[in-house]
Amino acid sequence: MSESVEDRIARVSFGADGLVAAIIQQHDTLEVLMLAWMDAEALRRTLTTGRVTFWSRSRQEYWRKGDTSGHIQLVRGARLDCDGDAVLIAVEQVGAACHTGTRTCFDSDDLEPVVSAP
């Protein structure tokens, strides 16, 4: 018997603020696109509608990626990390993932290591 959406959500270790980090990854290239936050309802909407929904900490409201920009994220899979405190959402990204208009939010090299590994 397959696990229900509610059973899956119950396995998530949401923080004291009721949120969990959601890492968004392109399903076929494995490119990391962005990180945002979900509460249980945002995760529920993501898992049941096929479109990624987040909780905006600054606006204190739900936002479905692409509703205003057209840059939608179609869910292709979801995984929970070993501690249950982060979710990895595999998506088909349509358009830019970052609010700056770039493909990924991780296109900066601002934190390049200053030392090499031994």
Order of alpha helices (4+ residues) and beta strands (2+ residues): alpha-beta-beta-alpha-beta-beta-beta-beta
